Amino acid sequence: MTSKAQRREWCQATVIRCPNGETAESNFLKIWEYELLIELSLQQGNYTVALMQFAKMLEQLLLW
């Protein structure tokens, strides 16, 4: 249990500007979106699509 002010302070401390102008938070959200898309693809039985999304996620992690 933390206060809203403490959570806000933590969030602001984790936002890092990247050389391309994006924030680390936006990069994290892109990677998180891939994780959700992989899960949905696996639930639907689209294993090829899930593999491609996994490759894209790894690429984003390496670029980050």
LUMZA-387663 format. One record per atom (N, C-alpha, C, O): residue in three letters; atom name; x, y, z. Coordinates in Angstrom, 2 decimals. Atoms other than C-alpha are relative to their C-alpha. Example, Ala and Ser with C-alpha at 12.3 -4.5 7.8 and 13.67 -1.06 7.14 Angstrom:
2
<r type="ALA" atom="N" px="0.89" py="-1.19" pz="0.00"/>
<r type="ALA" atom="CA" px="12.30" py="-4.50" pz="7.80"/>
<r type="ALA" atom="C" px="0.90" py="1.20" pz="0.00"/>
<r type="ALA" atom="O" px="1.94" py="1.18" pz="0.66"/>
<r type="SER" atom="N" px="-0.82" py="-1.19" pz="-0.06"/>
<r type="SER" atom="CA" px="13.67" py="-1.06" pz="7.14"/>
<r type="SER" atom="C" px="-0.77" py="1.09" pz="0.73"/>
<r type="SER" atom="O" px="-0.26" py="2.20" pz="0.90"/>
//
This chain:
64
<r type="MET" atom="N" px="0.84" py="-1.18" pz="0.00"/>
<r type="MET" atom="CA" px="0.00" py="0.00" pz="0.00"/>
<r type="MET" atom="C" px="0.89" py="1.24" pz="0.00"/>
<r type="MET" atom="O" px="1.62" py="1.50" pz="0.96"/>
<r type="THR" atom="N" px="-0.76" py="-1.25" pz="0.09"/>
<r type="THR" atom="CA" px="1.57" py="3.23" pz="-1.15"/>
<r type="THR" atom="C" px="-0.95" py="1.14" pz="-0.34"/>
<r type="THR" atom="O" px="-2.06" py="0.92" pz="-0.83"/>
<r type="SER" atom="N" px="0.83" py="-1.17" pz="0.29"/>
<r type="SER" atom="CA" px="0.22" py="6.72" pz="-1.51"/>
<r type="SER" atom="C" px="0.09" py="0.34" pz="-1.49"/>
<r type="SER" atom="O" px="1.02" py="-0.09" pz="-2.18"/>
<r type="LYS" atom="N" px="-0.02" py="-0.43" pz="1.40"/>
<r type="LYS" atom="CA" px="-0.63" py="8.26" pz="-4.87"/>
<r type="LYS" atom="C" px="1.23" py="0.83" pz="-0.30"/>
<r type="LYS" atom="O" px="1.82" py="0.72" pz="-1.38"/>
<r type="ALA" atom="N" px="-1.19" py="-0.84" pz="0.20"/>
<r type="ALA" atom="CA" px="2.18" py="10.77" pz="-4.42"/>
<r type="ALA" atom="C" px="1.25" py="-0.85" pz="-0.17"/>
<r type="ALA" atom="O" px="2.10" py="-0.54" pz="-1.00"/>
<r type="GLN" atom="N" px="-1.17" py="0.87" pz="0.10"/>
<r type="GLN" atom="CA" px="4.72" py="7.98" pz="-3.90"/>
<r type="GLN" atom="C" px="0.02" py="-0.73" pz="-1.34"/>
<r type="GLN" atom="O" px="1.07" py="-0.83" pz="-1.97"/>
<r type="ARG" atom="N" px="0.06" py="0.67" pz="1.30"/>
<r type="ARG" atom="CA" px="3.53" py="6.07" pz="-6.98"/>
<r type="ARG" atom="C" px="0.34" py="0.96" pz="-1.13"/>
<r type="ARG" atom="O" px="1.05" py="0.58" pz="-2.07"/>
<r type="ARG" atom="N" px="-0.29" py="-1.00" pz="1.02"/>
<r type="ARG" atom="CA" px="3.67" py="9.26" pz="-9.06"/>
<r type="ARG" atom="C" px="1.49" py="0.30" pz="-0.03"/>
<r type="ARG" atom="O" px="2.08" py="0.44" pz="-1.10"/>
<r type="GLU" atom="N" px="-1.44" py="-0.26" pz="-0.09"/>
<r type="GLU" atom="CA" px="7.22" py="9.91" pz="-7.84"/>
<r type="GLU" atom="C" px="0.78" py="-1.15" pz="-0.63"/>
<r type="GLU" atom="O" px="1.76" py="-0.91" pz="-1.35"/>
<r type="TRP" atom="N" px="-0.66" py="1.15" pz="0.60"/>
<r type="TRP" atom="CA" px="8.26" py="6.37" pz="-8.80"/>
<r type="TRP" atom="C" px="-0.13" py="0.01" pz="-1.52"/>
<r type="TRP" atom="O" px="0.83" py="-0.26" pz="-2.24"/>
<r type="CYS" atom="N" px="0.23" py="-0.03" pz="1.45"/>
<r type="CYS" atom="CA" px="6.71" py="6.73" pz="-12.25"/>
<r type="CYS" atom="C" px="0.87" py="1.06" pz="-0.67"/>
<r type="CYS" atom="O" px="1.45" py="0.81" pz="-1.72"/>
<r type="GLN" atom="N" px="-0.82" py="-1.07" pz="0.57"/>
<r type="GLN" atom="CA" px="8.49" py="10.03" pz="-12.88"/>
<r type="GLN" atom="C" px="1.47" py="-0.37" pz="0.04"/>
<r type="GLN" atom="O" px="2.22" py="0.03" pz="-0.85"/>
<r type="ALA" atom="N" px="-1.40" py="0.40" pz="-0.11"/>
<r type="ALA" atom="CA" px="11.78" py="8.52" pz="-11.74"/>
<r type="ALA" atom="C" px="0.38" py="-1.03" pz="-1.05"/>
<r type="ALA" atom="O" px="1.55" py="-1.14" pz="-1.41"/>
<r type="THR" atom="N" px="-0.31" py="1.05" pz="0.98"/>
<r type="THR" atom="CA" px="11.50" py="5.69" pz="-14.28"/>
<r type="THR" atom="C" px="-0.08" py="0.48" pz="-1.43"/>
<r type="THR" atom="O" px="0.31" py="-0.25" pz="-2.34"/>
<r type="VAL" atom="N" px="0.10" py="-0.52" pz="1.37"/>
<r type="VAL" atom="CA" px="10.82" py="7.90" pz="-17.32"/>
<r type="VAL" atom="C" px="1.38" py="0.50" pz="-0.42"/>
<r type="VAL" atom="O" px="1.92" py="1.44" pz="0.17"/>
<r type="ILE" atom="N" px="-1.34" py="-0.32" pz="0.49"/>
<r type="ILE" atom="CA" px="14.09" py="8.09" pz="-19.25"/>
<r type="ILE" atom="C" px="-0.13" py="0.40" pz="-1.47"/>
<r type="ILE" atom="O" px="-0.78" py="-0.29" pz="-2.24"/>
<r type="ARG" atom="N" px="0.01" py="-0.43" pz="1.40"/>
<r type="ARG" atom="CA" px="14.56" py="10.01" pz="-22.49"/>
<r type="ARG" atom="C" px="1.04" py="-0.78" pz="-0.78"/>
<r type="ARG" atom="O" px="2.20" py="-0.90" pz="-0.37"/>
<r type="CYS" atom="N" px="-0.90" py="0.73" pz="0.88"/>
<r type="CYS" atom="CA" px="16.08" py="7.97" pz="-25.29"/>
<r type="CYS" atom="C" px="0.55" py="0.97" pz="-1.05"/>
<r type="CYS" atom="O" px="-0.04" py="2.03" pz="-1.27"/>
<r type="PRO" atom="N" px="-0.57" py="-0.89" pz="1.02"/>
<r type="PRO" atom="CA" px="18.31" py="9.49" pz="-28.02"/>
<r type="PRO" atom="C" px="-0.97" py="0.35" pz="-1.12"/>
<r type="PRO" atom="O" px="-0.87" py="1.43" pz="-1.70"/>
<r type="ASN" atom="N" px="0.95" py="-0.27" pz="1.08"/>
<r type="ASN" atom="CA" px="15.46" py="9.21" pz="-30.55"/>
<r type="ASN" atom="C" px="-1.18" py="0.85" pz="0.44"/>
<r type="ASN" atom="O" px="-2.10" py="1.08" pz="-0.34"/>
<r type="GLY" atom="N" px="1.06" py="-0.88" pz="-0.49"/>
<r type="GLY" atom="CA" px="13.22" py="11.41" pz="-28.38"/>
<r type="GLY" atom="C" px="-1.14" py="-0.73" pz="0.68"/>
<r type="GLY" atom="O" px="-1.97" py="-0.10" pz="1.33"/>
<r type="GLU" atom="N" px="1.06" py="0.76" pz="-0.67"/>
<r type="GLU" atom="CA" px="10.96" py="8.61" pz="-27.18"/>
<r type="GLU" atom="C" px="0.36" py="-0.19" pz="1.46"/>
<r type="GLU" atom="O" px="1.52" py="-0.09" pz="1.85"/>
<r type="THR" atom="N" px="-0.26" py="0.29" pz="-1.41"/>
<r type="THR" atom="CA" px="10.58" py="7.85" pz="-23.53"/>
<r type="THR" atom="C" px="0.12" py="-1.49" pz="0.18"/>
<r type="THR" atom="O" px="-0.38" py="-2.28" pz="-0.62"/>
<r type="ALA" atom="N" px="-0.11" py="1.42" pz="-0.32"/>
<r type="ALA" atom="CA" px="11.48" py="4.55" pz="-21.97"/>
<r type="ALA" atom="C" px="-1.39" py="-0.57" pz="0.26"/>
<r type="ALA" atom="O" px="-1.65" py="-1.74" pz="-0.02"/>
<r type="GLU" atom="N" px="1.35" py="0.46" pz="-0.28"/>
<r type="GLU" atom="CA" px="7.85" py="4.36" pz="-20.90"/>
<r type="GLU" atom="C" px="-0.71" py="-0.38" pz="-1.30"/>
<r type="GLU" atom="O" px="-1.41" py="-1.40" pz="-1.34"/>
<r type="SER" atom="N" px="0.66" py="0.34" pz="1.26"/>
<r type="SER" atom="CA" px="6.64" py="4.44" pz="-24.52"/>
<r type="SER" atom="C" px="0.59" py="-1.28" pz="-0.59"/>
<r type="SER" atom="O" px="-0.14" py="-2.08" pz="-1.18"/>
<r type="ASN" atom="N" px="-0.61" py="1.25" pz="0.46"/>
<r type="ASN" atom="CA" px="9.15" py="1.72" pz="-25.42"/>
<r type="ASN" atom="C" px="-0.53" py="-1.18" pz="0.79"/>
<r type="ASN" atom="O" px="-0.82" py="-2.23" pz="0.22"/>
<r type="PHE" atom="N" px="0.53" py="1.07" pz="-0.84"/>
<r type="PHE" atom="CA" px="7.96" py="-0.36" pz="-22.49"/>
<r type="PHE" atom="C" px="-1.44" py="-0.34" pz="-0.41"/>
<r type="PHE" atom="O" px="-1.80" py="-1.51" pz="-0.46"/>
<r type="LEU" atom="N" px="1.38" py="0.24" pz="0.40"/>
<r type="LEU" atom="CA" px="4.34" py="0.07" pz="-23.61"/>
<r type="LEU" atom="C" px="-0.07" py="-0.76" pz="-1.32"/>
<r type="LEU" atom="O" px="-0.94" py="-1.62" pz="-1.50"/>
<r type="LYS" atom="N" px="-0.03" py="0.74" pz="1.27"/>
<r type="LYS" atom="CA" px="5.20" py="-1.11" pz="-27.13"/>
<r type="LYS" atom="C" px="0.30" py="-1.48" pz="0.25"/>
<r type="LYS" atom="O" px="-0.34" py="-2.36" pz="-0.32"/>
<r type="ILE" atom="N" px="-0.39" py="1.38" pz="-0.30"/>
<r type="ILE" atom="CA" px="6.87" py="-4.21" pz="-25.73"/>
<r type="ILE" atom="C" px="-1.12" py="-0.73" pz="0.73"/>
<r type="ILE" atom="O" px="-1.39" py="-1.90" pz="0.46"/>
<r type="TRP" atom="N" px="1.12" py="0.59" pz="-0.73"/>
<r type="TRP" atom="CA" px="3.97" py="-4.84" pz="-23.36"/>
<r type="TRP" atom="C" px="-1.14" py="-0.35" pz="-0.96"/>
<r type="TRP" atom="O" px="-1.79" py="-1.38" pz="-0.81"/>
<r type="GLU" atom="N" px="1.04" py="0.26" pz="1.00"/>
<r type="GLU" atom="CA" px="1.56" py="-4.59" pz="-26.31"/>
<r type="GLU" atom="C" px="0.31" py="-1.27" pz="-0.78"/>
<r type="GLU" atom="O" px="-0.59" py="-2.07" pz="-1.06"/>
<r type="TYR" atom="N" px="-0.38" py="1.23" pz="0.69"/>
<r type="TYR" atom="CA" px="3.52" py="-7.28" pz="-28.15"/>
<r type="TYR" atom="C" px="-0.29" py="-1.22" pz="0.87"/>
<r type="TYR" atom="O" px="-0.75" py="-2.25" pz="0.37"/>
<r type="GLU" atom="N" px="0.25" py="1.12" pz="-0.90"/>
<r type="GLU" atom="CA" px="3.26" py="-9.52" pz="-25.10"/>
<r type="GLU" atom="C" px="-1.48" py="-0.36" pz="0.01"/>
<r type="GLU" atom="O" px="-1.83" py="-1.54" pz="-0.01"/>
<r type="LEU" atom="N" px="1.44" py="0.25" pz="0.01"/>
<r type="LEU" atom="CA" px="-0.52" py="-9.13" pz="-25.07"/>
<r type="LEU" atom="C" px="-0.44" py="-0.61" pz="-1.33"/>
<r type="LEU" atom="O" px="-1.27" py="-1.52" pz="-1.36"/>
<r type="LEU" atom="N" px="0.35" py="0.55" pz="1.31"/>
<r type="LEU" atom="CA" px="-0.75" py="-9.79" pz="-28.82"/>
<r type="LEU" atom="C" px="0.46" py="-1.45" pz="-0.14"/>
<r type="LEU" atom="O" px="-0.24" py="-2.26" pz="-0.75"/>
<r type="ILE" atom="N" px="-0.49" py="1.39" pz="0.03"/>
<r type="ILE" atom="CA" px="1.35" py="-12.95" pz="-28.42"/>
<r type="ILE" atom="C" px="-0.98" py="-0.90" pz="0.75"/>
<r type="ILE" atom="O" px="-1.34" py="-1.97" pz="0.27"/>
<r type="GLU" atom="N" px="0.95" py="0.80" pz="-0.80"/>
<r type="GLU" atom="CA" px="-1.01" py="-14.20" pz="-25.70"/>
<r type="GLU" atom="C" px="-1.30" py="-0.23" pz="-0.75"/>
<r type="GLU" atom="O" px="-1.83" py="-1.34" pz="-0.75"/>
<r type="LEU" atom="N" px="1.25" py="0.14" pz="0.76"/>
<r type="LEU" atom="CA" px="-4.08" py="-13.53" pz="-27.85"/>
<r type="LEU" atom="C" px="0.18" py="-0.96" pz="-1.17"/>
<r type="LEU" atom="O" px="-0.69" py="-1.79" pz="-1.43"/>
<r type="SER" atom="N" px="-0.26" py="0.88" pz="1.13"/>
<r type="SER" atom="CA" px="-2.52" py="-15.25" pz="-30.85"/>
<r type="SER" atom="C" px="0.10" py="-1.46" pz="0.44"/>
<r type="SER" atom="O" px="-0.40" py="-2.35" pz="-0.24"/>
<r type="LEU" atom="N" px="-0.11" py="1.37" pz="-0.50"/>
<r type="LEU" atom="CA" px="-1.65" py="-18.31" pz="-28.78"/>
<r type="LEU" atom="C" px="-1.37" py="-0.56" pz="0.39"/>
<r type="LEU" atom="O" px="-1.65" py="-1.73" pz="0.14"/>
<r type="GLN" atom="N" px="1.33" py="0.45" pz="-0.39"/>
<r type="GLN" atom="CA" px="-5.19" py="-18.51" pz="-27.39"/>
<r type="GLN" atom="C" px="-0.85" py="-0.35" pz="-1.23"/>
<r type="GLN" atom="O" px="-1.69" py="-1.24" pz="-1.17"/>
<r type="GLN" atom="N" px="0.75" py="0.26" pz="1.23"/>
<r type="GLN" atom="CA" px="-6.56" py="-18.41" pz="-30.96"/>
<r type="GLN" atom="C" px="0.62" py="-1.11" pz="-0.84"/>
<r type="GLN" atom="O" px="0.04" py="-1.53" pz="-1.85"/>
<r type="GLY" atom="N" px="-0.66" py="1.07" pz="0.73"/>
<r type="GLY" atom="CA" px="-4.11" py="-21.07" pz="-32.12"/>
<r type="GLY" atom="C" px="0.81" py="0.48" pz="-1.19"/>
<r type="GLY" atom="O" px="1.19" py="-0.32" pz="-2.04"/>
<r type="ASN" atom="N" px="-0.81" py="-0.57" pz="1.08"/>
<r type="ASN" atom="CA" px="-2.23" py="-18.72" pz="-34.47"/>
<r type="ASN" atom="C" px="1.47" py="0.01" pz="0.42"/>
<r type="ASN" atom="O" px="2.02" py="1.04" pz="0.81"/>
<r type="TYR" atom="N" px="-1.35" py="0.14" pz="-0.51"/>
<r type="TYR" atom="CA" px="1.22" py="-20.01" pz="-33.63"/>
<r type="TYR" atom="C" px="1.03" py="0.73" pz="-0.85"/>
<r type="TYR" atom="O" px="2.02" py="1.24" pz="-0.33"/>
<r type="THR" atom="N" px="-0.92" py="-0.72" pz="0.88"/>
<r type="THR" atom="CA" px="2.94" py="-18.51" pz="-36.68"/>
<r type="THR" atom="C" px="-0.02" py="1.49" pz="0.31"/>
<r type="THR" atom="O" px="1.03" py="2.12" pz="0.38"/>
<r type="VAL" atom="N" px="0.14" py="-1.42" pz="-0.33"/>
<r type="VAL" atom="CA" px="1.60" py="-15.04" pz="-35.86"/>
<r type="VAL" atom="C" px="0.64" py="0.28" pz="1.36"/>
<r type="VAL" atom="O" px="1.32" py="1.29" pz="1.53"/>
<r type="ALA" atom="N" px="-0.59" py="-0.17" pz="-1.33"/>
<r type="ALA" atom="CA" px="2.62" py="-15.48" pz="-32.22"/>
<r type="ALA" atom="C" px="1.52" py="0.00" pz="-0.08"/>
<r type="ALA" atom="O" px="2.18" py="0.79" pz="0.59"/>
<r type="LEU" atom="N" px="-1.45" py="0.04" pz="0.16"/>
<r type="LEU" atom="CA" px="6.15" py="-16.40" pz="-33.30"/>
<r type="LEU" atom="C" px="0.53" py="1.28" pz="-0.61"/>
<r type="LEU" atom="O" px="1.57" py="1.79" pz="-0.19"/>
<r type="MET" atom="N" px="-0.42" py="-1.25" pz="0.64"/>
<r type="MET" atom="CA" px="6.39" py="-13.34" pz="-35.55"/>
<r type="MET" atom="C" px="-0.07" py="1.17" pz="1.00"/>
<r type="MET" atom="O" px="0.81" py="2.03" pz="1.01"/>
<r type="GLN" atom="N" px="0.13" py="-1.06" pz="-1.00"/>
<r type="GLN" atom="CA" px="5.16" py="-11.09" pz="-32.74"/>
<r type="GLN" atom="C" px="1.08" py="-0.12" pz="1.07"/>
<r type="GLN" atom="O" px="1.57" py="0.88" pz="1.58"/>
<r type="PHE" atom="N" px="-1.09" py="0.22" pz="-0.95"/>
<r type="PHE" atom="CA" px="7.68" py="-12.67" pz="-30.39"/>
<r type="PHE" atom="C" px="1.32" py="0.52" pz="-0.56"/>
<r type="PHE" atom="O" px="2.11" py="1.14" pz="0.15"/>
<r type="ALA" atom="N" px="-1.21" py="-0.50" pz="0.64"/>
<r type="ALA" atom="CA" px="10.45" py="-11.89" pz="-32.89"/>
<r type="ALA" atom="C" px="0.03" py="1.53" pz="0.01"/>
<r type="ALA" atom="O" px="1.07" py="2.13" pz="0.24"/>
<r type="LYS" atom="N" px="0.09" py="-1.46" pz="-0.03"/>
<r type="LYS" atom="CA" px="9.25" py="-8.28" pz="-33.11"/>
<r type="LYS" atom="C" px="0.25" py="0.53" pz="1.41"/>
<r type="LYS" atom="O" px="0.90" py="1.56" pz="1.59"/>
<r type="MET" atom="N" px="-0.21" py="-0.42" pz="-1.37"/>
<r type="MET" atom="CA" px="9.19" py="-8.05" pz="-29.33"/>
<r type="MET" atom="C" px="1.48" py="-0.07" pz="0.37"/>
<r type="MET" atom="O" px="2.01" py="0.84" pz="1.01"/>
<r type="LEU" atom="N" px="-1.43" py="0.12" pz="-0.26"/>
<r type="LEU" atom="CA" px="12.76" py="-9.32" pz="-29.10"/>
<r type="LEU" atom="C" px="0.79" py="1.11" pz="-0.69"/>
<r type="LEU" atom="O" px="1.74" py="1.66" pz="-0.13"/>
<r type="GLU" atom="N" px="-0.65" py="-1.07" pz="0.73"/>
<r type="GLU" atom="CA" px="13.80" py="-6.81" pz="-31.74"/>
<r type="GLU" atom="C" px="-0.14" py="1.34" pz="0.75"/>
<r type="GLU" atom="O" px="0.82" py="2.09" pz="0.87"/>
<r type="GLN" atom="N" px="0.23" py="-1.22" pz="-0.77"/>
<r type="GLN" atom="CA" px="12.23" py="-3.98" pz="-29.71"/>
<r type="GLN" atom="C" px="0.86" py="0.03" pz="1.25"/>
<r type="GLN" atom="O" px="1.42" py="1.07" pz="1.61"/>
<r type="LEU" atom="N" px="-0.83" py="0.06" pz="-1.21"/>
<r type="LEU" atom="CA" px="14.02" py="-5.16" pz="-26.57"/>
<r type="LEU" atom="C" px="1.47" py="0.27" pz="-0.32"/>
<r type="LEU" atom="O" px="2.16" py="0.96" pz="0.44"/>
<r type="LEU" atom="N" px="-1.39" py="-0.21" pz="0.38"/>
<r type="LEU" atom="CA" px="17.36" py="-5.23" pz="-28.38"/>
<r type="LEU" atom="C" px="0.25" py="1.46" pz="-0.40"/>
<r type="LEU" atom="O" px="1.30" py="2.01" pz="-0.09"/>
<r type="LEU" atom="N" px="-0.14" py="-1.41" pz="0.37"/>
<r type="LEU" atom="CA" px="16.79" py="-1.75" pz="-29.83"/>
<r type="LEU" atom="C" px="-0.05" py="0.90" pz="1.21"/>
<r type="LEU" atom="O" px="0.63" py="1.93" pz="1.25"/>
<r type="TRP" atom="N" px="0.16" py="-0.80" pz="-1.21"/>
<r type="TRP" atom="CA" px="15.78" py="-0.42" pz="-26.43"/>
<r type="TRP" atom="C" px="1.27" py="-0.03" pz="0.78"/>
<r type="TRP" atom="O" px="1.35" py="0.58" pz="1.85"/>
//
